[in-house]
Amino acid sequence: MDAQIEDPSDEQVAWATDNFKLLADPTRLRIVWTLLHGEHSVNSLADHIGAQPSAVSQHLAKLHLARIVKRRREGTFFHYSIQNDHIGRLAEEALFNADHMVSDLPAKHQHNMPRRGAEETA
């Protein structure tokens, strides 16, 4: 087979591996999953995922630096949302794959987890 394949650049591979590393942390993955479903403050995220606000704030700082989340200031509070839809889809697919593995379901199985935007298409 003589197909031409355009390989990613070193910079693209570095960004991708850094993003995988960021999402490999359970707290950050939970934060991303929660933000896929809407904007949240640090305290709201902390309550939702069962972590200390200071820890959530540190994770959000890393996600913000990597341009995965964006923040909006309202008075003295910041509200966070997903900035990078590609990372959002990556996190969704990883969690849907985990759902299949944990449930021991075939790959073509319908997802048990609610998909972002599913209510919009239903």
C-alpha positions, 0 to 999 in steps of 0.5 A: 500500500502506497498511501501518503500519510501526513504525520502530525508535527512534533508540536502537535504530538506534544500538545496531544500528549500533554492533553492526555496527561491532563485528562489522566487525572481523575479530578480533572476528568470529573471537572471536564465532564461536569463542565461539558454540561454547563458553566460552574463556579469553583465551589459548585464544581467542588460540591459536585465532584466531592473535592476541596475548592482549593484543589479544584481551583488548582486543577482549573488553573492547569486546565485554563493554562492548557486552554481546555477551560475558559473563565468568566468573572462575576464580581469576586467569583469565576465561572468556568466552562469548556473552551475546547470542544475537541477535548470535550469530545475526547473526554466524552468518548473516553468515558463512554468507552469506560462505560462499555468496559465496565459494563462488559458491553459490545462496542456497538452498544448504545451509551448508558451515559447521557451525551451532552446535547442529547436533549437537544437532538431528542 
